[in-house]
C-alpha cells in the first residue's frame, strides 16, 4: 500500500512539473 501511495504522489508531482513546463513555453 505504501508503494502505491508513493507512486501516486510521484505521478502527481510529475504532472504538475509538466504543466508548469507547458505554461512556461506557451507564455
KANORWO-V560018 format. One record per backbone hydrogen bond with DSSP energy under -0.5 kcal/mol. NH is the residue of the N-H (numbers start at 1). CO is the residue of the C=O. E is the energy in kcal/mol with one decimal. If there is no record, write none. Layout:
NH,CO,E
NH,CO,E
//
This chain:
5,1,-2.0
6,2,-2.5
7,3,-2.4
8,4,-2.1
9,5,-2.4
10,6,-2.4
11,7,-2.1
12,8,-2.1
13,9,-2.7
14,10,-2.2
15,11,-2.4
16,12,-2.4
17,13,-2.4
18,14,-2.1
19,15,-2.3
20,16,-2.4
21,17,-2.5
22,18,-2.5
23,19,-2.7
24,20,-2.3
25,21,-1.8
26,22,-2.3
27,23,-1.8
//
